[in-house]
Amino acid sequence: MSESETKKNVLLMTSGSIAAFKAASLASLLVKNDWAVQCVASEGGRRFLGDAALEGLTGRPVLTDMFERGRALDHIKLADWADIFILYPASANRITRLRAGLADDLIGALFLVNNFRKPWWIAPAMNSNMFEHPAVSDALGILEGWGCRILPTGEGRLACGTVGYGRLLEPDEVFALMEEEPG
Ligand SMILES: Cc1cc2nc3c(=O)[nH]c(=O)nc-3n(C[C@H](O)[C@H](O)[C@H](O)COP(=O)(O)O)c2cc1C
């Protein structure tokens, strides 16, 4: 399918959570439903999900390095290309970094360059103590106030064995919300 035949362009950003494997399912759902998907992974995200899975599913190389030769303006070009940005999963570290406005990597730079021109969604995924920590909950409140859409987290047994909030919203639920998004 050519670029002009795809429904929308999504920038799917993964960060360092144990739930990162679910990003592959979300990418698969989006591609099967004619979305163009470009993945960006944080350094932490790459430790949990290999590039090959995401590249194989989307047909595009996973981007991480803002200073890669030949790709130095990606943070500007990708922000123009994308119709919607989703951080899935969003780690505690990533959330607090966005709240601080740090732009020392590709995800941070994209966040500032986009400056809320297009929707920026955040899907938290972490241990319930991390999720309830004021550093994280305050950051989520501020990001929401700035214009981010914070997706709900599920409650239940988490990968670390504890029970509570902080479980990543399932790929099919996120996909359904994305399909509803106007524009
Ligand atoms: C096995 C393991 C699982 C982890 N799971 C999570 C998680 O689910 N959520 C989270 O916020 N951090 C988690 N962390 C910690 C992050 O990976 C760590 O803060 C990392 O620096 C985040 O990188 P990022 O900013 O690139 O996302 C985990 C760490 C390990 C070693």
The ligand as a Gaussian input file, in Angstrom:
#p B3LYP/6-31G(d) Opt

LIG

0 1
 C       13.013000      -5.748000      34.274000
 C       12.675000      -4.283000      34.322000
 C       11.383000      -3.900000      34.132000
 C       11.037000      -2.548000      34.180000
 N        9.752000      -2.207000      33.980000
 C        9.404000      -0.911000      34.045000
 C        8.048000      -0.543000      33.839000
 O        7.166000      -1.372000      33.569000
 N        7.752000       0.771000      33.910000
 C        8.677000       1.734000      34.184000
 O        8.316000       2.898000      34.254000
 N        9.971000       1.412000      34.381000
 C       10.365000       0.118000      34.309000
 N       11.673000      -0.216000      34.492000
 C       12.665000       0.843000      34.682000
 C       12.978000       1.559000      33.362000
 O       13.286000       0.620000      32.348000
 C       14.128000       2.568000      33.536000
 O       13.690000       3.637000      34.349000
 C       14.644000       3.109000      32.211000
 O       15.726000       3.983000      32.468000
 C       13.566000       3.852000      31.444000
 O       14.116000       4.246000      30.215000
 P       13.324000       5.187000      29.198000
 O       13.367000       6.563000      29.731000
 O       14.088000       5.060000      27.951000
 O       11.964000       4.692000      29.138000
 C       12.031000      -1.559000      34.437000
 C       13.355000      -1.972000      34.600000
 C       13.675000      -3.306000      34.545000
 C       15.122000      -3.699000      34.713000

